[in-house]
Amino acid sequence: MTTDHDSLREMQATLRQFNQDRDWDQFHSPRNLAMCLSVEAAELLECFLWTRDGENIPESKETAVSEEAADVLICLLNFCERAGVDLPKAFADKIAKNAAKYPVSKARGSRKKYSDL
């Protein structure tokens, strides 16, 4: 049975091979990848420039949103690979930490920070 973590690890392996085939590891320092992640996230955000809260993604932007979201994921996976971050473990640890900080009984429907609940 394939778990979501297995799928993520498969994506990481595919990306690792993609980068090795092109000899791109030389350009992938954690610093550069962190900057790349910020740039790609900004490009995703740009797809929503001048839209209103609650609007659906404009049909003309659906492909761009999908591609930019994929670029963000690719940069994040590259960053984690180079920075030694076990992303599935980091995710699980952070969700557990957030669950403790934001218990459903206090946080449901609230936008307050955990310290203000």
Buried (B, 14 or more C-beta within 10 A) or exposed (E): EEEEBEEBBEBBEEBBEEBEEEEEEEEBEBEBBBEBBEEBBEBBEEBBEEEEEEEEEEEEBEEBBEBBBEBBBBBBBBBBBBEEBEBBEEBEEEEEEEEEEBEEEEBEEEEEEEEEE
